[in-house]
């Protein structure tokens, strides 16, 4: 099979096409014929040598989410069969003609969705459900803030939070991006390049913040949170250490704040299987209702993964970037 491999740590150009043996599913896994694979920031970090995959995952083939058709099922798999259309969360290996996934980490392609749309879902939906809803305890009536509103995570978080009955705030880096956030359901979006989001939201009171930025956002987030507020980190793109900036831990205690966060890739198969069951029960009905919109910024052929990564690093896009295989349906 053809696969996109990281030939060495570096820029987008280190992504090369190679022939690799087709992977074989274990007893509790399925083999997916990949029609589309979503691109995510962790893929870029892995390409640069900053985010090694877990030991059990393909070491040089990136790709954390795919959509396609099941080609083969392991001996112990009862819930899926050959020919089923699925999207799946992977620990790696998605940039290829075929990929192996745990059977419990697969979800059916939602009704009315094509493979490109379906491939944009797993990584963001799993991340948002666990962090905003499970860890952050987001509920109807809460005020919710997500930074990076037009990222894949942001687009998913805005729509699911709105569907859950929250008042939604977002930050983004241009007026065009802010307009997109409002179209998706954000009540207010702040252009962080022209306005201070803390100043704009200081009278709102926020219950849950989903932050992928870190850095100097951290003390601002803490000041914005209401009593019993929850700050959830899923990345720290501007740094996880506050050099020259202080956090007021007295305020954290006085307001009884919860500060938490997580990474998904290294969690156990059992955890991800349980998460997938919750998502199918709670999120899939929202997605299939027609109220949830995928936003695809660009599609690239599988062998142009380097161009897709270059676009990702500009941060100028709105929505997900997806690699598409040239199989014929």
N, C-alpha and C positions, 0 to 999 in steps of 0.2 A: 504494500500500500504506500501511498505518498503521504509524507508527514512534513510539517514545518518544524525545524529543529533550531535550537539556540546553539550556534556553532562555537561561540565563546561569549563571555560577557561584553556588552557594548551597546552601540546604537542600533537603530532599526535594521541596518544592513547586515547584522549578524544572523538574522533569520534566514535560513536557507531551506530549500526543498530537498528531501532525501527519500529514498526508498527504504522502508522499514518492514520487518515481518508483521503480519497481522496479529494483534493481541488476541489472546484466548481468554474467555471468561471463566472465572472460578465458579464453584457450585452456587454461590449466592449472587452472581453477577450476570449482566447481560452485555452482549456485543451490539453496539449501535452503528449502523451505517450513517455517517454524519452528513447531513445536508446543510447545516449551518452551525457556526460556532461564534459565540459572543466574545468580544474583547473587553477586558477589564484592566484597571490600573495595576492589580497584582501581577498580571502578565508582563507589564512593562518593568515592574520592579524585579521580577525574576530574570528577565532578559538582561538587565543591568548587573545581575549578580547579587542583588540585595534581598532576595526573597526565595530561599531555596525550598523546593517542594519537599513534602514528607517522604520518608524513606520508601514507602510502599507505592508511590506515584511515579509515572514516567519522569525521568530526571532532566531531559532536555527538550521535551515537547510540551509547550505551554497550552493553556486552554482549560478554563474552569467550568464551562457550560456549553452544552450542545443541544441540538434538536435533530431528530432523524427517525429512522425506522429500525426496529429491533431485528437483527440478523440471526442472532443465536441466543439461547437462554441457558444458564447453568442448571445443573441437575436439580438443585433445591428450589428453583424459582417457580412459584405457583401463580403469581399475580400478573405476569406478563407472558406474551407468546410472540413467536416470530411474526413480523408484519405489523406489530403495534407501533403507532406513531407516538413518540415520547419526546420530552425534553428532560435533561438530567444535569445534576450538579456533579462535577468531577473534581478530584484533587489535582488534576493535570491531564494532558494528553488529548485535549480537544481539537487541536489544530491538525487534524489528520482525516484520512478517508474513513477510518473506523476508530472507535474508542470504546473502552470498557468502562461500565458504570456499575456501582452497587444497585441491585434491583430496587432496594428501598429508597434510593435517592432519585428515582425517576418519577415523573408526573406525566399524565396524558397531555398531548398537545391540546390546548383549549379549543373548543368549538369556534370555528370562524377564523382561527389563526393559521397563518402559513408557517413554514419552518423558520424563516428569518425572524418573524415576530416571536415565535416560541423560544428561539435560542437566546433572546434578549432577557428572558425572565428568571431563570433559576438563581443565578448568583445574587441578583438584586433582591428578589423576593425572599429568599432564605435569609439574607443579611438584614433586611428591614424588619421582617417578622420577628426574628430573634431579638434584635437590638432595640427597636422602637417599642414593640408590643410586649415581648417577654421580659427583657431586662429593664426597659423603660416604663413598663406598665401603662402605656398609652391607652386612654379610654375616652369615651364620648364626653364632650364638654371640656376636655383639656385644651390648653394652648400649646401648640407644637411648633418648634423651629427646627428646620433642617438647613444646614449649610451645603452649598453646592447643589442648588435646586435643579439644575439642568443636567447633572450627571445621571447615569443610570440609576444610582441609588436615590438621588433626589426626586427624579420623576416618579419612581415607585413609591417613595415615602409620602410625597404630596398626595397622591391619589388614594393610597390606602388609608392615610390619616383622615382625609376628608370623608371617605366612605364610612369611617368609624365614628364620625361625628365630632371630630376635633376642629378647632380653629387653627388654620395652618399659616405659618410664616416661613419665608425662605430668603436666602441670600444667593445672589448670582453676580456675575462680573460684567454685565452689559444691560442696556435697556431692552435689547432684543431678547436676551435670556430671561430677564424679569417678566417681560410680556408672556413668554412661553410658560413660565411658572404659574402666572395668574390664569392663563387659559386652561392649565391642567387642574386648577382648583385652589391654588394658594390665595388666601385672602389679601395678603400683603407680601410683596417681594422687594427687598432692599438691594440696590446696586452698591456693592461694597467698595467699588472703585471711586464712587462719588459721594457716598454717605456712610456715616458710622452706624452700623446696625444696632449697637447698644443705645445710642442716642435716639434712634427712631423707635425702638421697642421698649424703652425704659418704663413707659406707663402701661404696658400691656400685661406684664407678668407672665412668664413662661413656665409651664409644667414639665415639659420634656424637650430636651435638645439632642438632636442627632448630629454629631460633629465629626467631620473627616479632615479638619484643618489643623486644629491644635494651635501651638505657638501662642501668639498674643491674643487669640480668641478665647483662651481658657479663662482668664480673670473676667473678661466681659461676659462670658456665658454664666459664670458663677453669680455675678451681680444681677443678671437678668432673671434668674430663676426665682420662682415663688417659694414659700415655705413647702417643704417636702418635695421639692423639685428633683428631677433626675437628669443628669448629664451623662450621655452615652457616647463613647468614642469608638469609631470603627477605623480610624486612620489618624495620622498626625502629619499631614503633608507639609505643614510649616514648622514642624518640630515638636517633639514630645517633652522638651526641656525648656524652662522659662528663664533664660539668661537675662538678668537685669530687670525681671518682672517678678512681682510678689503675688502669691495667692493668699487671700485672707481666710485662714482656716477658722478663725473665730466666726466669720460669716457662715461658713459651711456648717458649723455646729449650731449656731443660732437659728438658721433656717432649716436645719435637719436635712441637708441635701444628701443625695446619693450620687456618687461619681463612680461610673463603671465603664465597661467596654469589653470588646471581644474580638478575636479573629476566628474565622470559620474553617479555614482550610485544614488545620491540624486537629479539629475535633473528631471524636470517634465516629465510626460508622453507625453505631447504635444511636448516638445523639442526632446525627443527620437524618436517620430514618424516622425517629420520633418527630423531628422538626418537619419533615416532608408530610407526615400524616396530619399534623396540625394545619399546615399550609393548604393541603387538599381540602380539609374540612372548612377552613375559615377564609382563605384567600381565593381559592379557585372559583367559588361562586361569584365573588366580586368581579374577577377577571372575565368570567364567561357571561356576566350580565350585560356587557356592552358599555358599562360605565368606565371601564379601565382602558386607557389607550397606550399602546406602545409607541415610542418615538424612536425611529431609526434614522440616525444622522447620516450614515453611509454604509454601503455594502462594497466589499472587495472580493475578488476571487481568492481562493485559498492560497495560491502561489504569489499573491501580492500582499502577504501579511506585513511585510516591511512598510509598505505604504500606509496600511491601516494603523500601524504603531506610530508612524510619523504624525499622522493626523491626531491620534490620541494625545500625543505630547504637546500639540499646539494649544490644547484646552479651548479651542475656538468652536467646537462642535456643540450641538444640542442633541442629547439623546445617546443612543447606543451605536457602536460600530460593530458590524457583523461580517464575518468571513463566510463565503458561500461556496459550496462545492458544486461541481458541474455535472452531478448525477442527473439523469432524466427520470422524471416521475412516470 
